[in-house]
């Protein structure tokens, strides 16, 4: 497996993928900004931000007394390093990213000792190993280049493991750090890569453009804790009211999305922010993310899924560590207090 270096300071994203970035930041519709407490959130562009959009559109954040500003990240390196350095309050990311930087296994060194913890789940990525139509089996990926976000974090280990499970040793393919899902889809679409893990709705967009899904990760593992809402312990202790308001609003939005009676309005909000989704793709995205394999009720964490994530990191993480204690990386006291 030959690795290409990641461009850690590159913030340029091609024009063809800016459609999500242009629409992703929302503001409360009522109440003056002066009366609202600011909360800065950084996450990956895409449907994973659906509850944030719903909370903004339905006024949940405003009524809870906060103004949420969302910044899209080009990759996990930019997201985690800036979150650790205190430039953002909350990160919506992969649970594995939090563990990586807490354990000194992140893609790049950080300027300070991380004190991150996960306080809630989020929208699952529904990761799909997506390939051009001519790729029919895992064996067809031999000698090809595949894209990940960062080599040492996020979903790279899932890709390595799926390839291993299907008979491909690390020397039989190449891996390149491409950045977030938008960049991976761009590279796949331009035939720069022969495969990449894409999150919903980009798997659906890829299918509509003639690509196919070789395998969904959830079908291989059954349980895997992907989405995570994370912050610094120091920030949480100093901003309990803000964190409480964010959790209450986010959970309310999740339950609103999961309510079948809100389907049409939920899809309309999704299309407002993901403007290139056709009506059919938006319906399919709604169906996927509200299915039994989609978003967990009240954005709960899946401890069995965290354990599976730690197993993969124990096998593929560097420097090698055996990680066995899920509770080391999350603290639900704020979540539980918010839901009382």
ABEGO torsion letter per residue (X at the ends): XBBBBBBAABABBBAAAAAAAAAABBBBABEBAAABBBBBBBBBBEAAAAAAAAAAAAGAAAAAGBBBBBBBBABAAAAAAAAAAGABABBBBBAAAAAAAAAGABABBBABBBABBBABBBBBAGBBBBBBAABABAAAABGBBBBBABAABEAAAAAAAAAAAAGBBAAABBBBBAEBAAAAAAAAAAGABABBBBBOAAAAAAAAAGBBBABBAAAAAGBBBABBBBBBAAAAAAAAAAAAAAAAAAAAAAAAAABAAAAAAAAAAAAAABAABBAAAAAAAAAAAABAABBBBGGBBBAAAAAAAAAAAAAABOBBBBBABAAAABBAAAAAAAAX
